[in-house]
Amino acid sequence: MKYNVVISILIFCSLSSCRKFVDPGSPTTQLGSKVIFNNEATATGAQLAIYAGMESGGFVYNVILQSGLSADEFINYSSASEDINFALNNLTPDNYAVSVSWTNLYSFIYQANAVLEGLEGASNISSLASQQLKGEAKFVRAFCHFYLTGIFGDIPIVRTTDYASNTLLSRNKVDDVYDFIAEDLRNAAELLPENYLGGNNRPSAQRVRPNKWAAVALLARVYLYQGKWQQAETESSKVIAFTSLYSLLPNPDKVFLANSTEAIWQLMAIVPQINSQPGSQLILKGRPALVALDTAFVNSFQLNDSRKVSWVNSVTDGGFIYFYPFKYKIGQNVSVVTEYTMVLRLAEQYLIRSEARANQNKLSEATSDLNIIRERAGLAPLPVLPLADLLRSIQNERKFELFTEFGDRWLNLKRTNTATSILSALKGSNWASTDQLYPIPQSEINLNRNLTQNPGY
């Protein structure tokens, strides 16, 4: 996928500032400019710029870092107060990193809304291209709202780029946010094709533009979070059944390669000398400057779990052993691109379906799905267990399969109401149940009198 000059300008515009989500931008850089949507290539570029901004800005890595410190995955080695406060679950409303997370997600939403608005009445764009771009924009809008509500709880639903209305938005309840997300994803699944497209809107082997199955996969996760078990089973089954595109790889070392058969959606490497931002930041060469995997977390793997062998590595410095996630094998200063940042992958769909089936008392089918993941990891299959034991086993498997992947561990502890029981034992007096939600940035409350703060801050 190659970006032309106009698309490069769009990418620059999307990265050049951490604009507040209520700020419509100056007229010369607005993605809603009619000039951009007079041409199919530049309209496509406006959408691709969102993905470029996600990858080049380290969006995925920052979520991994912050959530891993908040949960039980990472030990902090940074002397920066912001990082220390994530590790101690001692965040404040003026924490800069929290503010950046809020701003970045709403910035991507702003861009997605600008694409949707720009496509209205864009007569020079083919109906197929317009349909594709609308589907992608709705997917991105849903995706970003999902992480916002997972991190902050009740959040404003932003449907427009209109400054006047956005500055007055109140927080919507989590249930309403999930309903909005699900509706966007259902629409996206109807609009998007089953195959992947490249930057020229033609079929491509690159899995870096969301397709129908990316929307369906995220919808399955949303239904799981809502406790809509039958719907979660249905949607995850659709993805699993599409074997012409998706299959589990027997070798865990190959899962995170660019365009692997397990990848449902990845972010393309665009920063020179870097394959993926998580790989470039998390692979250690010596004593960590920021984080290392918690030794207790590493020791909780079964000894014969091939995921520990393939996805955990270590370095010794000064007589101390430091563990780090090794899902991505490529660090910095590498010119050949072989890995992309993974966002959605097939293994999660088996875990979603397993849990959804278990909660419908389909214990045998749920166990079968769980054992597919276990056997890929070199573990013995489990017998059919009582429901409570099976659900614990599913969550345990999710811990080891999806560790340090886009905040899954942190979000899952909260979703299953196990955050306090697990983290209070680890973090002692530093932990309070209100730590499960990050504070609403004070800078945003100062801008919008209708925003309220989360309890505990």
C-alpha positions, 0 to 999 in steps of 0.5 A: 500500500503506497501513499501519494503526496496528498495522502502523506499530507493528510497523515501529517495533519492527523499527527501534527497535534493532539487536538481536543476532540471538541476542536474542529480544527482550522479550515485548512486542515479539516478532514471534512474539506470538500476538496478531499472528498472530490477525489476517491484517492484523497477520500481513501487517504483520509481514512488511511490516515487514521490507521497511520496515526494509530501506528506511528503514534504508538497508540496500541503500545501505549494501551498495552503499557498503561493497562499492563501496569494497571493490571498484573502484567508489568513491573515498572522501572520508569522514574517518571511519576506518570508511569509510577502512578499507573503501576501504583494505581494512583492516577490523578485527573491531571495525569498527562498520559491519561489525557493523551489516551482520551484525546487520541481516541476522540481524535480518531473518532473526529476523523472517522466522523469527518469521513462520514460527513465528507462522503455525504454528497461526494458525487465523484466517488464511486458507490462501492468506494463510498460504501467501503469508506463508510464501513471503515469509518463506522468500524473505527468510530465503534472501535475507539468508543469501545476502548474509551468506555473500557478505560473511562466507563461512562463517556460521551458518544460523539456522532459529529464533528460539530464543535458547538454540540460536542462541547456540551456533551454529557457522559453516556452510560456504558450500556448505551455506549455498547448499544451505539458501538454494536449498531455501528459494527452491524452497519459496518459489517453490512457495508464492508466486503469479506476480502481485504482491500489495498490503498487503491481500493482493489483486493489485497493480501494486506490485512491492514484495512478492516473488512467485514470480519473485523467488524463481526469479530469486534461485534462478537467481543461487544456482545460478550461484554454485554452478556449477550451469549447467543449473539456472541456465539453467533458472531464469533462462529461466523469468523471462525467458519470463514476458513478461506481467510482465517486459521490458527497457526500451529507455530505460535512464533508465526502468529504475529507476522504481517498478514498471518492467517490468524490476523483479522486486522493489523496496523501496517508498519510505516515508521522507518526502521520499525516493524511494530511499535510494541515490538520496538518498545517492549523487546529488551536488550538490557535493564528495562528503562520502562517495564518488564514482565512481572516475574509472578505473571511469567511463573504462572504459566505451565512449564510445558506451555509453548506460549511461554517458550515462544512469547516470553523471553528474557535478558540478564543484566547485572546479575538480574533476569528481566522478562519481556513479551516476545510475541513480536520478534523484531525490535528497532533499526530493522529495514525489512518489514516482517511484522505488523501490529496485531489488533484483532486475531482469530484465537480470541474468537475461539475464547469468546465462543467458548465463554458464550457457549459455556454461559448457555450451558453448552459445556461440551462445545465450550470445552471443545473450543477451549481445547483448540487453544490449549492444544495449540499451546501444547497443553493437554485437553480438559475434560468437560468441567462443571460450569464454574470451573469451566469459566475459570479455565476460560479466563485463565486461558485468556490470560495466557493467550492474550497477555500484553495484547491491547489491554485485554487482561485489564479490561477482562479483569474488570468485565468479569468482576475479578479485578479487586480480588486479584489485584488487591492481593498483589497491590495491597493498600495501593488498590481501591475498587474505584481504580478500575476506571481511569480519571476523566482528564481535568483539562476536559472537565475544564472545557466542558461543564457537563462532564463529571469525574469518576468516583475516587478522584 
